[in-house]
């Protein structure tokens, strides 16, 4: 009687144990696995320009437009290329393309970010380009040798793994910082105003 009772009890216990394990395993596997969501910033857009081989991010409340010498001349009521040639007796660098980022004011004089690209077939470095062309066409004023030296881009930095040099023109609206980068027979001239300009430049990349 005792042995006959013990065996069924053990069988019941084993069935309960294995049944519980089986139920727990099945119920656990039926719980949907939720992958962690990556937080994607909804406050920025990305601008890509294949022709100029560049991209950067900017705040959604800003807008991006392509720029040209013709539009620049209209805004300034003059022909800056002609004026430059008349002053130094040779043409400035050949304009390839430009991009501006405007804020809600739509003021080009104080917009946070601008990049103009020039043809640089001789692969001039920043120092030699500045010696020839200064901050064409954005800065007009003191063209004396002393003034030119004072405005020289002296501060070295790195943009998208490229060595760059910058200078600040503090007598212009917004005290713009100008940054030069020489790359792939092109010269890139950035004009930055305020923290927003620096922020956009921090996201800038040259396309391969």
Secondary structure, DSSP 4 states (H G I P E B T S, - for coil): -HHHHHHHHHHHHHHHHHHHHHHHHHHHHTSPPPPPPP---SSEEEEEETTTTEEEEEETTSEEEEE-HHHHHHHHTS-HHHHHHHHHSS--PPEEEEEEEE-TT--GGG-SEEEEEEE-TT---HHHHHHHHTTTTT--S--SHHHHHHT---EEEEETTEEEEEEE-TTSTT--EEEEEEETTEEEEEEE-HHHHHHHHHH-EE--
